[in-house]
Amino acid sequence: MDRERLKYLFREVLGVDVDAIVRQVTASLAIDRAKQVREHTEAWKQYMEEKGGLVILPKNVVDLGKRPKS
């Protein structure tokens, strides 16, 4: 079944708007992640202050998220 047909069936049979639920879940996840970022930022700031403001990270941490050179 295609996506639009399933959304139609959910709306007609169960009375559920799939798009509205997806928007609500997406918004909830965004808010949770924003809270986590704030908490991690505060924890990192405290950690940096304890270490004197200079932290040397291992290469595997520094390279996280970088694209491999081609």
C-alpha atoms as one frame of an Amber mdcrd trajectory, in Angstrom:
protein
   0.000   0.000   0.000   1.214   3.466  -0.658   1.705   6.110   1.974  -1.295
   8.297   1.115  -3.627   5.300   1.142  -2.433   4.278   4.619  -2.859   7.826
   5.914  -6.382   7.873   4.481  -7.255   4.560   6.150  -5.895   5.701   9.524
  -7.930   8.901   9.276 -11.173   7.237   8.154 -11.083   4.026  10.199  -9.347
   5.133  13.398  -9.923   8.871  13.247  -6.181   9.495  13.545  -4.374  12.248
  11.656  -0.948  10.731  11.015   0.585  14.041   9.885  -0.484  15.782  13.105
   1.027  13.002  15.217   4.301  13.168  13.292   4.459  16.950  13.819   3.812
  16.549  17.565   6.462  13.851  17.940   8.986  15.870  15.939   8.363  18.944
  18.091   8.677  16.897  21.293  11.985  15.408  20.136  13.322  18.847  19.200
  12.451  20.206  22.648  14.053  17.210  24.406  17.228  17.577  22.350  17.401
  21.290  23.078  17.176  20.536  26.809  19.935  17.931  26.492  22.178  20.380
  24.652  21.722  22.938  27.419  22.522  20.346  30.113  25.576  19.072  28.232
  26.807  22.599  27.628  26.578  23.434  31.328  28.318  20.168  32.278  31.059
  20.826  29.710  31.559  24.369  30.976  31.902  23.096  34.557  34.338  20.396
  33.435  36.455  22.941  31.532  36.564  25.227  34.583  37.719  22.324  36.759
  40.497  21.462  34.291  41.699  25.049  34.072  40.132  25.842  30.707  42.359
  23.563  28.588  41.376  20.033  27.692  43.283  17.934  25.164  40.960  15.496
  23.474  42.072  12.216  21.880  42.217  12.102  18.065  39.258   9.711  17.775
  37.061  12.260  19.589  38.353  15.222  17.604  37.659  13.449  14.296  34.048
  12.503  15.127  31.643  13.691  12.457  34.350  14.636   9.953  34.051  13.375
   6.429  36.828  11.061   5.328  39.288  12.630   2.907  38.936  11.278  -0.593
